[in-house]
């Protein structure tokens, strides 16, 4: 019978049991589509097994095998919930015909049950625990996992070219089917995958006594998802990834587990084609460097103050190239993107542009490094334009040009009002009066204040030696740097760095 059933191509025998007691345990645990059982069995016979199964919430279709002398038993078995019976000796053609009929019934029920289970699952992750999806109902000692599967938002990692392949229902439906297939191959039948909020959401129920313990369960679930995202990515220009929650022991916590899975998936920053799976255990891997873009933060800040968009684009490209380092963990990449974006703008001292909530939200929802760069440059360019408008409004066109020139040449120790006035073809005396009138400071006072601001940025964002910082921002010697810094900040450069 086993050989015959497996040869149909439509069914596969998953378990064989020596008696009714063993059968009850396997049916309760694995909920097979079809059960073929004898009336007469040792330990627990077929009638007792049917009676016990009638008290369980199972959907198995049961076919009873009986001899001619057991016909009355077969009829009684129908009353207990058996769907059909076959007389022994079993006629192969009759068995195949009955299985084909059941196949059509199961297909129709699968569509109905899937729709119902998906609605119940969506309610679960929204916090409504009034009904548990049928596919997830199981006995005690069960672990529940929530996961999300998604892909890049940008085709070929271009910040300008959106793709909609994964955003189509049919594509996500294919992924759902693949997920269910993979879990079924690994003897984990209690899995529901569905389309929700433009991503595939997966809920898995794993019986611990089957998979031994929590660590083994987590390991198996993670390995299955690695297979899923790898196979999904093959032959496409997209990078698939998954976020998997910690296991929970009750379906009532699935709302929290779903939120955790979504949060983990947001750690994703594209590795240019490498599929990734994120669990709480692997969210931080190797943090080789704590701040790989300290120099670029200062450079970007200077470019913003100098209103040099072309230079800012070059600096951003260098940052994105650095973050492609495979030894950097996803979390370090994510945090570095945030830090570079915010610190570059904030350290430019643009008070008019210090509302970063929209920029941070866009970076948080970015799935590729070019996308992060696109959002940063877009925001920084807006800041530059606003800075230019504010500067011209506050200081006038001429002094605004002077401040831009000053910012671009902050490290030049010979920078002076004479050099600037000559560059702008202005009378030195007229230039000094105009600068004081528009800013409230002499050129030298304004320049020193800007140099101290630049030094504060370096002290906060780098491990560069203090003597080198003094030189980089244009002070003639480190002793004078210490004196001026102390006067303007009420602390020494060393104290400021240690704050």
C-alpha positions in Angstrom: 0.0 0.0 0.0 2.8 2.4 0.9 4.5 1.8 -2.5 1.2 2.2 -4.3 0.3 5.4 -2.6 3.7 7.0 -3.1 3.7 6.0 -6.8 0.6 8.2 -7.4 2.6 11.3 -7.3 -0.2 13.1 -5.5 0.3 11.6 -2.1 3.2 10.6 0.1 3.1 8.3 3.1 4.7 10.3 6.0 4.3 7.9 8.9 3.5 4.2 9.6 2.2 3.2 13.0 2.2 -0.2 14.7 -0.9 0.3 16.8 -3.8 2.7 17.5 -1.9 4.4 20.4 1.0 5.3 18.3 -1.4 6.4 15.5 -3.2 8.8 17.9 0.2 10.4 18.9 1.2 10.9 15.2 -2.1 12.1 14.0 -2.3 14.6 16.9 1.2 15.9 16.2 1.4 16.0 12.4 -2.3 16.3 11.4 -2.0 14.4 8.1 -4.4 15.0 5.3 -5.5 11.3 5.1 -5.3 8.4 7.6 -5.8 4.8 6.5 -6.4 2.6 9.5 -7.5 -1.0 10.3 -10.4 -1.8 12.6 -8.4 -4.4 14.4 -5.1 -3.1 15.9 -3.1 -4.0 19.1 -3.0 -1.7 22.2 -5.8 0.6 20.9 -8.2 -0.6 18.2 -9.6 1.4 15.4 -12.9 2.2 17.1 -11.3 3.5 20.3 -8.9 5.6 18.1 -11.8 7.1 16.2 -13.6 7.9 19.5 -10.5 9.7 20.8 -9.9 11.5 17.5 -13.5 12.8 17.6 -12.6 14.8 20.7 -9.6 16.4 18.9 -9.7 19.4 16.5 -8.2 17.6 13.5 -9.0 17.7 9.8 -7.6 14.3 8.8 -9.8 12.3 6.3 -10.0 8.8 7.7 -10.4 5.7 5.6 -11.1 2.5 7.5 -10.0 -1.0 6.4 -12.2 -3.8 7.4 -12.8 -7.5 6.6 -16.2 -8.8 5.6 -16.9 -9.9 9.1 -16.2 -6.4 10.4 -18.7 -4.6 8.1 -20.9 -3.5 11.0 -17.8 -2.0 12.6 -17.0 -0.1 9.4 -20.5 1.4 9.4 -20.1 2.4 13.1 -16.7 4.0 12.1 -18.5 6.2 9.6 -20.7 7.5 12.4 -17.5 8.3 14.4 -16.2 10.4 11.6 -14.5 8.1 9.1 -15.1 9.4 5.6 -15.1 6.0 3.9 -14.1 2.4 4.2 -12.5 -0.2 2.0 -13.0 -3.9 2.3 -10.0 -6.2 2.6 -8.2 -7.5 0.7 -7.6 -4.1 -0.7 -8.3 -3.6 -4.4 -5.7 -1.2 -5.8 -7.9 0.5 -8.2 -10.6 1.2 -5.6 -8.0 2.7 -3.2 -6.6 5.0 -6.0 -10.1 6.1 -7.0 -11.0 7.0 -3.4 -7.7 8.9 -3.0 -8.4 10.8 -6.2 -11.9 11.8 -4.9 -10.3 12.9 -1.6 -7.7 14.9 -3.5 -10.4 17.1 -5.0 -12.1 17.5 -1.6 -8.8 18.5 0.0 -7.9 21.0 -2.7 -11.2 22.8 -2.2 -10.9 22.7 1.5 -7.3 24.0 1.3 -8.5 27.1 -0.5 -11.3 27.7 2.0 -9.1 26.9 5.1 -6.2 29.0 3.8 -8.4 32.1 3.5 -9.8 31.5 6.9 -6.4 30.7 8.5 -4.9 33.9 6.9 -7.7 36.1 8.3 -7.2 34.5 11.7 -3.4 34.9 11.4 -3.7 38.6 10.4 -6.0 39.2 13.4 -3.4 37.4 15.6 -0.5 39.7 14.6 -2.7 42.7 15.2 -3.3 41.5 18.7 -6.7 39.8 18.5 -6.3 36.3 20.0 -10.0 35.3 19.9 -9.3 32.6 17.3 -6.2 30.6 16.5 -5.7 29.6 12.9 -6.5 25.9 12.5 -3.1 25.1 11.0 -1.4 26.4 14.2 -3.5 24.6 16.7 -1.5 21.9 18.5 -0.8 20.4 21.8 1.3 21.7 24.6 5.1 22.2 24.5 5.0 24.2 21.3 7.2 27.1 20.1 5.8 29.8 17.9 8.0 31.9 15.5 7.0 34.9 13.4 9.0 36.0 10.4 8.9 38.4 7.5 10.3 37.9 4.0 10.9 40.9 1.7 13.3 42.1 -1.0 15.0 45.3 -2.0 12.9 48.3 -2.9 15.2 49.2 -5.8 16.0 47.3 -8.9 19.7 46.6 -9.5 20.4 48.7 -6.4 19.7 52.0 -8.3 18.3 54.8 -6.2 16.2 56.0 -9.1 14.7 52.9 -10.6 11.9 51.3 -8.6 10.8 47.7 -9.3 7.4 46.2 -8.6 8.1 42.5 -9.0 7.9 41.6 -5.4 5.1 44.1 -4.9 2.8 42.1 -7.1 0.4 39.7 -5.3 1.3 36.8 -7.7 5.0 37.0 -6.9 4.4 37.1 -3.1 2.0 34.2 -3.6 4.8 32.2 -5.2 7.0 32.9 -2.2 4.3 31.8 0.2 3.9 28.5 -1.6 7.7 28.0 -1.6 7.9 28.6 2.2 5.1 26.1 2.9 6.9 23.6 0.7 10.2 24.0 2.4 8.7 23.6 5.9 6.8 20.5 4.8 10.0 19.0 3.4 11.5 19.4 6.9 8.5 17.7 8.6 7.1 21.0 10.0 3.6 21.1 8.7 2.3 23.8 11.0 3.3 26.8 9.0 1.2 29.6 7.5 2.6 32.1 5.0 0.5 35.0 3.8 0.7 38.4 2.0 0.4 41.3 4.5 1.5 44.9 4.3 3.5 44.4 1.1 5.6 41.6 2.5 5.3 37.9 3.2 4.5 37.1 6.8 5.2 33.6 8.2 4.0 32.0 11.4 5.4 28.7 12.4 4.4 26.3 15.2 7.1 23.8 16.2 6.5 20.9 18.7 9.5 20.9 21.0 9.5 17.2 21.9 9.9 16.5 18.2 12.8 19.0 17.7 14.3 18.4 21.1 14.8 21.9 22.4 14.6 25.7 21.8 18.0 26.1 20.3 17.6 23.2 17.9 14.1 24.5 16.9 15.5 28.0 16.2 18.4 26.5 14.3 16.2 24.5 12.0 13.8 27.4 11.4 16.7 29.7 10.5 18.3 27.2 8.1 15.0 26.7 6.3 14.7 30.5 5.8 18.3 30.6 4.5 17.2 28.0 1.9 14.1 30.1 1.1 15.9 33.5 0.6 18.7 31.9 -1.4 16.4 30.0 -3.7 14.1 33.1 -4.1 17.1 35.2 -5.1 18.4 32.9 -7.8 17.9 34.2 -11.3 16.7 37.6 -10.1 18.4 41.0 -9.7 16.9 41.3 -6.2 18.2 40.5 -2.8 15.8 38.6 -0.6 16.0 38.7 3.2 14.1 37.6 6.2 13.7 38.7 9.8 12.9 35.9 12.3 11.6 36.5 15.9 12.7 34.7 19.1 10.4 31.8 19.9 7.3 32.3 22.0 5.4 29.6 23.9 1.9 30.9 23.4 0.1 32.2 20.3 -1.1 35.2 22.3 2.4 36.7 22.0 2.5 36.5 18.2 1.7 40.2 17.8 5.0 41.0 19.7 6.9 38.4 17.8 5.7 39.9 14.5 6.8 43.3 15.6 10.2 41.9 16.5 10.6 40.2 13.1 9.8 43.4 11.3 12.3 45.4 13.5 15.0 42.8 12.7 14.2 43.0 9.0 14.8 46.7 9.1 18.4 46.1 10.0 18.8 45.0 6.4 21.1 47.1 4.2 21.7 45.5 0.8 24.9 43.6 0.4 24.6 43.7 -3.4 23.0 40.4 -4.1 23.8 38.5 -0.9 20.6 37.0 0.7 20.4 37.6 4.5 18.5 36.2 7.4 18.3 38.1 10.7 17.6 36.6 14.1 18.2 38.2 17.5 21.3 36.1 17.8 23.0 37.3 14.6 21.9 40.9 14.4 25.3 42.0 15.6 28.2 40.1 14.0 31.6 41.6 13.7 31.8 45.3 14.5 35.4 45.7 13.2 35.3 49.4 13.5 32.9 51.5 15.6 32.9 54.5 13.3 34.3 53.8 9.8 33.3 57.2 8.4 34.5 59.8 11.0 36.7 61.6 8.4 33.9 61.7 5.9 31.5 63.3 8.5 33.8 66.3 8.8 34.4 66.4 5.0 30.6 66.3 4.3 30.0 69.0 6.9 32.6 71.2 5.3 31.0 70.5 1.9 27.6 71.5 3.2 28.9 74.7 4.7 30.8 75.4 1.5 27.6 74.7 -0.5 29.6 72.3 -2.7 27.0 69.7 -3.8 29.4 68.1 -6.3 32.0 67.5 -3.5 29.2 66.2 -1.2 28.2 63.6 -3.8 31.8 62.4 -4.0 32.1 62.1 -0.2 28.8 60.2 0.0 30.0 57.7 -2.7 33.2 57.1 -0.6 31.0 56.4 2.5 28.8 53.9 0.6 31.9 52.2 -0.8 33.3 51.8 2.7 30.1 50.3 4.0 30.3 47.5 1.4 33.0 46.0 3.6 31.7 42.4 4.2 33.3 42.4 7.7 30.9 45.1 8.9 27.8 43.9 10.7 24.4 44.9 9.4 23.7 46.9 12.6 27.0 48.8 12.3 26.1 49.7 8.7 22.7 50.8 9.7 23.9 52.9 12.6 26.7 54.4 10.5 24.3 55.5 7.9 22.2 57.2 10.5 25.2 58.8 12.1 26.8 60.0 8.9 23.5 61.6 7.7 22.7 63.4 11.0 26.2 64.3 12.1 27.2 65.7 8.7 24.3 68.1 8.7 24.2 68.9 12.5 27.9 69.5 12.7 27.5 72.1 9.9 25.6 74.1 12.5 22.5 74.6 10.3 19.9 75.3 12.9 17.2 75.7 10.2 17.7 72.1 9.2 17.8 70.3 12.5 14.5 68.5 12.1 15.8 65.1 11.0 12.7 63.0 11.7 11.7 62.7 8.0 15.3 61.9 6.9 15.7 59.3 9.6 12.4 57.7 8.7 13.5 57.4 5.0 16.8 55.9 6.0 15.1 53.4 8.4 12.9 52.2 5.5 15.8 52.0 3.0 16.9 48.6 1.9 20.0 49.5 -0.1 23.0 51.7 0.3 22.3 53.7 -2.8 18.9 54.4 -1.5 20.4 55.7 1.7 22.7 57.9 -0.3 19.9 59.2 -2.4 17.8 60.3 0.6 20.9 61.9 2.4 21.9 63.9 -0.7 18.3 65.0 -1.3 18.0 66.2 2.3 21.5 67.8 2.4 20.9 69.6 -0.9 17.7 71.0 0.6 19.8 72.1 3.6 22.4 73.8 1.4 19.7 75.7 -0.5 18.1 76.8 2.7 21.5 77.7 4.2 22.2 79.8 1.1 18.9 81.6 1.3 19.2 82.2 5.0 22.8 83.4 4.7 21.9 85.8 1.9 18.9 87.1 3.8 21.0 87.5 7.0 24.3 88.8 5.7 23.7 89.9 2.1 25.1 88.4 -1.1 28.7 89.6 -0.6 29.3 88.4 2.9 27.5 85.1 2.2 30.1 84.5 -0.5 32.8 85.4 2.0 31.5 82.8 4.5 31.4 80.1 1.9 35.0 80.9 0.9 36.0 80.8 4.6 34.4 77.4 5.1 36.1 76.0 2.1 39.5 77.2 3.3 39.2 76.8 7.1 42.5 74.9 7.3 44.5 77.6 5.6 46.7 79.2 8.4 47.3 82.3 6.2 43.6 83.0 5.7 43.0 86.7 6.4 40.6 89.6 5.6 43.2 90.9 3.2 43.3 87.7 1.2 39.5 87.5 1.1 39.0 91.1 0.1 41.6 90.8 -2.6 39.9 87.6 -3.9 36.5 89.5 -4.1 38.1 92.6 -5.5 37.0 94.8 -2.6 38.7 97.6 -0.8 40.1 96.1 2.5 38.8 98.9 4.7 35.4 98.8 3.1 35.3 95.0 3.4 36.2 95.0 7.1 33.5 97.6 7.9 30.9 95.7 5.8 31.7 92.3 7.5 31.5 93.8 11.0 28.2 95.6 10.1 26.6 92.4 8.7 27.8 89.8 11.2 28.5 91.7 14.4 32.0 90.3 14.5 35.4 91.3 13.0 36.6 88.9 10.3 39.3 87.5 12.7 36.7 86.9 15.5 34.3 85.1 13.1 37.1 83.0 11.6 38.3 81.8 15.0 34.8 80.9 16.1 34.4 78.8 12.9 37.7 77.1 13.6 36.7 76.2 17.1 33.4 74.8 15.7 35.3 72.6 13.3 37.6 71.4 16.1 34.6 70.4 18.2 33.3 68.3 15.4 36.7 66.5 15.0 37.0 66.0 18.7 33.6 64.4 18.9 33.7 62.3 15.8 37.3 61.1 15.5 40.3 59.8 17.3 42.7 62.3 15.6 45.4 63.7 17.9 44.5 67.1 19.4 47.7 68.6 18.0 46.7 67.4 14.5 43.2 68.8 14.9 44.7 72.2 15.8 46.7 72.0 12.5 43.7 70.8 10.4 41.4 73.7 11.4 44.1 76.4 10.8 45.5 77.4 14.2 49.1 78.5 14.1 50.1 76.3 17.1 48.5 74.0 19.6 49.2 76.2 22.6 47.1 79.0 21.1 44.4 76.5 20.1 44.1 75.3 23.7 43.8 78.9 25.0 41.1 79.9 22.5 39.2 76.7 22.9 39.1 77.1 26.7 37.9 80.7 26.4 35.0 79.8 24.0 33.9 76.4 25.5 34.9 76.6 29.2 36.8 73.4 28.9 40.0 72.1 27.3 39.9 70.1 24.0 40.9 67.0 26.0 38.0 67.6 28.5 35.6 68.2 25.7 36.6 64.9 24.0 36.1 62.9 27.2 32.6 64.3 27.9 
